[in-house]
Amino acid sequence: MLTTPALAEASTTNTGTAAQTILWESIPGTVSHCGCPTRSEPTSINPVNMTHSKSLSCAAPLHAVCLGLILLFAGMTALCGQGASEDPDNGNYRLGKLDQIQITIFDEPDLSVAQRINGEGSVRIPLIGVVKVAGLTISKAEASIEKAYIENEILKDPIVSVRVIDYAPKEISILGAVRSPGKLPFPTEVSSLDIVDVITKVGGFTQIAHADRVRITRVGDDGREIIFTVNVESMITGRGRRSGEPARVPVYPGDVIWVPERMF
């Protein structure tokens, strides 16, 4: 399963049940190797202050316009680098469920096969059986298949080549206080998108968007639902970002993004 970098992690519940989000505070010195805060004991968090003065209400449209301009610039920058970062040729693309792949073994033409990855993320390999490849990069999928042949004493030193011949349709849902809510398709060769890029693609936030409380819901391979909250506004403006928090949060096919409205 793909790990979930989160500014605020959350508890997990079974799909279809109510999921209660728990915010976690990072403790100085407890930062994982990926730069994300490690989980500590939950600390009490004061409820979000819902009381705003009339002056804040009047300033909201101007704030939204400034945020929108910054978002547009950030999105254009993300778009320029998106194709190169996820191009399957450079090894960053992760195989997804329902992708169709061609598996070729050097000097073993009878073992070559073209299959579509099933809903469980697996393919059936000749003489081996089921091998899970969804979520792996192409090079790691090749290594996994080679290892299976060696461990089963079928081939001594296999050279496996994996190639995507048909990408499965991928999309996410983005709802709430954005200008064009709905479903957003992924480019066919991309396995993840930056959340700032996603917000840009749907036209940006509305004037009353709570951009620092964007919620992402994800269903893992085990069927459990994960909910976490990210501060997209700080990613765009650079203000209010805590030490150790990631500057980029990827979203994956099937994710549901909810942008709440501010309460004035």
C-alpha positions in Angstrom: 0.0 0.0 0.0 1.2 3.5 -0.8 2.2 5.5 2.3 0.2 8.6 3.1 2.3 11.7 3.8 0.1 13.9 5.9 0.3 17.1 7.7 -2.3 15.8 10.1 -2.7 12.0 10.3 -6.0 10.3 11.2 -7.4 7.2 12.7 -8.7 4.5 10.3 -12.1 2.8 10.2 -13.8 0.4 8.0 -15.1 1.7 4.6 -18.6 3.1 4.9 -18.5 3.9 8.6 -18.1 7.3 10.1 -14.5 8.2 10.4 -13.4 10.6 13.2 -10.4 12.7 12.3 -7.7 13.0 15.0 -5.1 15.7 14.6 -1.6 14.8 15.8 1.1 17.3 16.9 4.7 16.5 16.0 7.2 16.5 18.8 10.6 18.2 18.2 13.1 15.6 17.2 10.5 13.0 16.1 10.7 13.4 12.4 10.8 10.4 10.1 13.3 9.8 7.3 10.7 11.1 4.7 10.5 14.4 6.5 6.9 13.8 7.8 6.2 14.0 11.6 6.0 10.7 13.3 2.9 9.8 15.2 3.0 10.8 18.9 0.3 10.7 21.5 -2.6 12.9 20.6 -2.6 16.3 22.3 -5.6 18.4 23.1 -6.4 20.9 20.4 -8.5 24.0 21.0 -11.6 24.1 18.8 -11.3 26.2 15.7 -12.3 29.7 16.6 -15.5 30.4 14.7 -15.8 34.0 15.8 -14.7 36.5 13.3 -15.0 40.3 13.2 -16.8 42.1 10.5 -13.5 43.4 9.2 -12.3 39.8 8.6 -15.6 39.2 6.7 -15.0 42.2 4.5 -11.4 41.1 3.8 -12.3 37.6 2.8 -12.8 38.4 -1.0 -9.5 40.1 -1.2 -7.8 37.2 0.6 -9.4 34.8 -1.8 -8.2 36.7 -4.8 -4.6 36.8 -3.5 -4.7 33.1 -2.7 -6.2 32.3 -6.1 -3.4 34.2 -7.9 -0.7 32.4 -5.9 -2.5 29.1 -6.5 -2.5 29.7 -10.3 1.2 30.3 -10.3 1.9 27.3 -8.1 -0.2 25.1 -10.3 1.5 26.3 -13.5 4.8 25.4 -12.0 3.6 22.0 -10.9 2.2 21.3 -14.4 5.6 22.0 -16.0 7.3 19.3 -13.9 4.5 16.8 -13.6 5.1 14.8 -16.8 8.8 14.3 -16.1 8.3 13.3 -12.5 5.8 10.5 -13.3 6.9 9.4 -16.8 7.1 5.6 -16.7 10.3 5.7 -18.6 12.2 7.3 -15.7 11.0 4.7 -13.2 8.7 6.8 -11.0 5.4 5.5 -12.3 3.7 3.0 -10.0 1.6 0.3 -11.6 -2.1 0.5 -10.8 -5.0 -1.8 -10.6 -6.5 -2.5 -14.1 -3.3 -1.4 -15.9 -2.4 -3.9 -18.7 1.2 -4.9 -18.7 3.5 -7.0 -21.0 5.9 -9.3 -19.1 8.8 -10.5 -21.1 11.6 -12.8 -19.9 14.8 -12.8 -21.9 15.4 -16.0 -23.8 12.2 -17.5 -22.4 9.5 -16.7 -25.0 7.1 -19.3 -23.7 6.9 -17.4 -20.4 6.1 -14.0 -21.8 2.5 -12.9 -21.1 0.3 -9.8 -21.4 -2.2 -9.4 -18.5 -4.3 -6.8 -16.9 -3.7 -6.2 -13.2 -6.8 -7.4 -11.4 -8.8 -5.6 -8.7 -6.5 -7.1 -6.0 -3.4 -5.6 -7.6 -2.0 -9.0 -8.9 -1.2 -10.8 -12.1 -0.7 -14.5 -12.8 2.8 -15.4 -13.8 3.5 -18.6 -15.8 4.8 -21.4 -13.6 4.7 -19.1 -10.6 1.1 -18.2 -9.9 -0.2 -14.9 -8.4 2.3 -12.0 -7.9 1.2 -8.7 -6.5 2.5 -5.7 -8.6 0.1 -2.8 -8.0 1.8 0.0 -6.2 5.2 -1.0 -7.4 7.4 0.9 -9.8 8.2 -0.9 -13.0 11.8 -1.7 -11.9 10.5 -3.1 -8.5 7.8 -5.2 -10.3 10.6 -6.7 -12.5 12.7 -7.5 -9.5 9.7 -9.1 -7.7 9.0 -11.4 -10.6 12.7 -12.3 -11.0 12.9 -13.1 -7.3 9.8 -15.4 -7.6 11.4 -17.4 -10.4 14.6 -17.7 -8.4 13.0 -18.7 -5.1 10.9 -21.3 -6.8 14.0 -22.7 -8.5 12.5 -22.3 -11.9 15.0 -20.0 -13.5 18.6 -19.4 -12.2 19.2 -15.9 -13.4 16.1 -14.5 -15.1 16.0 -11.1 -16.8 12.4 -9.7 -16.6 11.1 -6.8 -18.5 7.7 -5.1 -17.7 6.0 -2.6 -20.0 2.7 -0.9 -19.6 0.6 -1.4 -22.8 -2.7 0.1 -21.6 -3.2 2.5 -18.7 -6.4 2.1 -16.6 -8.6 5.1 -16.3 -7.9 7.0 -13.0 -9.8 9.8 -11.3 -10.4 11.5 -8.0 -13.3 13.4 -6.6 -13.0 17.0 -5.3 -16.0 18.5 -3.5 -16.9 21.5 -1.4 -15.7 25.1 -1.7 -13.9 24.9 -5.1 -15.0 26.6 -8.3 -15.6 23.4 -10.4 -16.3 20.5 -8.0 -16.7 17.0 -9.4 -14.5 14.2 -10.7 -11.0 14.9 -12.0 -9.3 12.4 -14.4 -5.6 11.7 -14.1 -3.3 11.8 -17.1 -3.0 8.2 -18.3 0.7 7.8 -17.4 0.5 9.5 -13.9 0.0 7.6 -10.6 -0.2 10.7 -8.3 -0.9 14.4 -8.5 0.2 17.2 -6.1 -2.8 18.6 -4.2 -2.0 22.1 -5.2 -2.1 21.0 -8.8 -5.4 19.4 -8.2 -6.9 22.5 -6.7 -5.6 24.5 -9.7 -7.2 22.1 -12.2 -10.7 22.7 -10.7 -10.4 26.5 -10.8 -9.1 27.2 -7.4 -10.8 27.9 -4.0 -13.9 29.9 -3.7 -13.9 33.1 -1.5 -15.2 31.3 1.5 -13.0 28.2 1.3 -11.3 26.9 4.5 -8.1 26.3 2.6 -6.1 25.3 5.7 -8.5 22.5 6.6 -8.7 20.5 3.3 -9.7 16.9 4.0 -8.5 13.9 2.0 -10.2 10.5 2.3 -8.4 7.4 1.0 -9.3 3.7 1.0 -6.3 1.5 1.4 -5.7 -2.0 -0.1 -7.0 -3.5 3.1 -10.4 -1.8 2.7 -9.9 0.6 5.6 -10.7 4.3 5.2 -8.0 6.9 6.1 -8.9 10.5 6.6 -6.4 13.2 7.1 -6.4 17.0 7.0 -3.8 19.2 5.2 -3.1 22.9 5.2 -3.1 23.7 1.5 -3.0 27.4 2.1 0.4 27.2 3.8 1.7 25.1 0.9 0.7 27.9 -1.5 1.7 30.9 0.5 4.5 29.5 2.7 2.9 31.1 5.8 2.1 29.1 8.9 4.1 26.0 7.8 5.6 24.0 10.7 9.1 22.7 10.8 9.3 19.3 9.3 6.0 19.4 7.4 6.2 18.3 3.8 5.9 20.9 1.1 4.1 18.5 -1.2 1.2 16.2 -0.5 0.3 13.7 -3.3 -3.2 12.5 -4.0 -3.9 9.1 -5.6 -6.6 7.7 -7.8 -9.8 7.1 -5.8 -9.1 9.8 -3.3 -11.9 12.1 -2.2 -11.0 15.7 -1.4 -13.4 17.9 0.6 -12.8 21.6 1.0 -15.0 23.0 3.8 -16.4 26.5 3.9 -15.4 29.2 6.4 -17.9 30.0 9.1 -18.1 33.8 9.6 
